[in-house]
Amino acid sequence: MLSSRNVSLPARRRFALSLLLALFVAAAGVGQEAPPALTPQAGGVLVVDGGSSPLGWAAAPGGPLVSLLPVVSRLGGQLEAEPLGAGFRLELGESRAMLAPGSAALTLGEEIVPLTQAPQLLGGELLVPVDLLQRTYGDLLGLAFDWPGDGRLLVTRPRQRELPVEMELVHLQGITTLVFRFPERPRYRVRERLGGYDVELVGDRLLPPPRRTVQDPLVRAVAIGAERIRIDLAPGVRADHYELREPFRLVLDLVAAGEAVATPTLPEQRRATPRVRTIVLDPGHGGSETGATGPEGTLEKDLTLLIAQQLAARLEEQLGVRVVLTRTTDVDLGLDERAALANQLRADLFVSIHLNSSPRAGARGAETYFLSMQASDQRAALTAAAENLGQSVEPIAAGPDAELQLILWDLAQSQHLAASQRLAALIQQELNVQLDLRDRGVKQAPFRVLMGASMPAVLVELGFLSTPGEEALLRTPAHRASLAEALVRAIARFKGEQEGVAPVPPAPLEAVP
């Protein structure tokens, strides 16, 4: 029985969390765009092991959204609101998931999990899509969730599957990449232990391949059993793990502690200890690519350069980091060249600075993006298409190493998505809190300028140049100074988190006349 192995939330804890959710709504709702049209529904029921309890839910354009709090109460776990409205944290045993209203993505450990639609806040309730429950409680506890369409959320234990698994191991440039390939995604969890890692199956069983001897400087042995994959590592070796799809693969990148990884011709892999020492700022557009144009004739390319220059000076002064701009004058620069420059410098962060445009009168506010091949919504897709349009793009050259190059680009980008999402969330939070901008949220889209960047990378749209009021603000040095300050604070917080230290908040930035 589920009730025998999970602890329900005490009534006082449920009340406190409901209050936090209500406060979150009140704080975040000021100046925000309305969420997608939600229609509250009555009579929802959560059915677990034959027992039922009330469940709030709403109809949304992408399907039903259900209240998360009753699910946590019934199935166990902890749900906490992050400070300053950054999102929510769901803890299930040793696993942690991060989610945010308005963002159609879930951070599960180091993995970014796309969702069918974004969670939303409605009347103090945090509503989530059913696939979020499947990717958390389902994958971690071996449960199955079904929504037959009559207001019932059915929770059951699915049948046990037997899945074949294949293993591949490659050692290149000081990194061992260990890949486990499955015909479909298994239910599993990864646990670190003394001397290695275990991949434990939850509700599924494996059909192990023939035993093979592992000869690798970082891996002592790999044993694949029906219920567990046991990976024994050499002393001082650590692992980063993430997923790739089509076909499904669980990937572990192994590196000796203290080793810096240098890849001269392909993207640099993640360092053993994340640090922020070099930041590349990318002023959007330039030269013949003017970008957006305001009603008074203000050009996006000019303002992005001014903001980037001011931000660079502030970052170097306050954080003691090295900052490089992809362009310092009004020149043409292709999208691929910008990320390539960051890779050549082995940068720790890449921030592309832009200003938005919309045919809708009165559009305003800031929004921050991280890379995804699928846009989080139609507006995000249109924004990415507009930014990608007309820029020079070089395809990957064909040749005997082309497949290997594509695989390494794929691995390099996948392992930085969680950090990119976190940086985007911090930037959006600082812009909202400090400047009282309309919160347009953290979004995902296929921006070409972010593709190929082998470090955490985000693109930030700092306002709508097409709106007269925002154009007037963006033309003032004081407002640009405030934008730069918000970005400094976000990067300082991210740097502190990466390096395990609490950053000193930057001093107020004086406007430059």
C-alpha positions, 0 to 999 in steps of 0.5 A: 500500500502506498500509505504504508511507505509514504508520509502525509503532510501534517495539517499545519504544514499544508496550511503554511504551504497554502499561505506561501502559495497565496503570497506567491500569487499576490507578489507575482501577479502584480504587472504580469501577463495573464496565464493561459485561460484556465477554467476551474472544475468541480468534483475532481478526485484523486484515487490511490489504492482504491481510496479517494480524496478531493482534488482541485483541477482546471481545464487548460488549452494544453489539457488538464492541470491538477492541484499538486498539494493534495498529491503531495499530501497523499503520496508523500514528499515535501513541497516548498516555495522558493524565496522571492517567488523563484519557483517551487522545490519538490523533494522525494527522498534524496531526489529534488525537482524544481518547477516554476509557474509559467515555465514548461520545464522541470529541473530534476537533479541535473536533468531538464525535463520538458513538460506538455504545458507549464504549471500555473497558479490559480486562486492560491493553488499550484496546478501542474500537468499530469506528465509532471507527476509521471516524471517525478512520482512515476519515475522515482517511485514506480507509480503510474498516473492516468487521467481518463477524462472524467475528473479522476486522477488514477494512481496505480502500480504499472506492470513490470517491464523487462528492458534490454540494455546496451553499454558503450564506453569511450575515453577521450581527452581525459573524460570517460563517457559511459552510455547505457542505451534502452529501447524506451525510458526505464523507471530508475534513480541514480544513487551515489555511494562510496567508490561509485554509483548505482543505477537502481531500477524502480518497478522495471527489470533489466535484461543484461548484455553479455558480460564484458571486461572494462579497461578504462583509467577512470572505471574499475568495473561495471556490473549490470544486473536485473535490478541494478547497474553498479559502477565502480570508479577509480579513487577521486573520480566523480560523475555527471549524469543526464539523459538523451533521447531518440533513442533513450540513453542514460549518460555518465561523464566521468572525470578525475577530481581536479582535472580541467578538461581541454578539448582543442577542436570540439566543445569543452566538457564540464569542469570538475569544479564549476567556477565563474572566471570568464564571462562572454557578453553578446550585444545582439545584432550589429552592422547591417543587422540592426535588430528591432527599431523603436517608434522614434528610430532607436536601434536595438544594436546600439542599445544592446552594445551600450548595455553590454559595455556598462555591464562588463565594467560593472562585472569586472569591478564588482566580481573580479571576473574577466569579461569579453564582448563578442563585439565592441563596435558596430560590425556584422557578426554571425550567430555561430561566431558568437558562441564559437568565441565563447568556446575558444575563450573557455568561458564559464558563462555566455549571456546574449543581450537583446531588446524585444519587438511586438506588433501588439500595442503596449507590449512590455517587460523582460523575458529570459530564455535558455536553449531548447529545440522545442519552443515553450510557446508560440510567442517564444518560437516567433521571438527565436525565429525573428532573432535567427532571421538573416544571420549568417549560419555555417553548417557543420562540415561533412566528413569522417568525423562529422558524426562524432562532432555532432555527438559531442556537441549534443553531450556538451549542450545537454549537460549545461541545460540545468545551469542555464535554466537556473541562471535564466531564473535568477536573471528573471527574478532580479529584473522582476524584483528590482525594476518592477518589470512585467514578468514575462517569465523564463522560456525556452526556444531554439535560438541559434546564438545559444547552440554550440555554446559549451557553457551555461548560456542564456538570452535575455530580452530587456524590454520592448523597443517597439513600445513608445514608453519602454523605448523612452526608458531604454534611451535613458542612462539611468534605466540602462544602469538599473538593467545592468545592476539587475544582471550583475546581481543575478550573475553574482548569485549564480556565481556564488551558487556554483562555487559554494559561497554566498556572494556579496550583493553588488552596490547600487549602480550609478547612472552614467550620463 
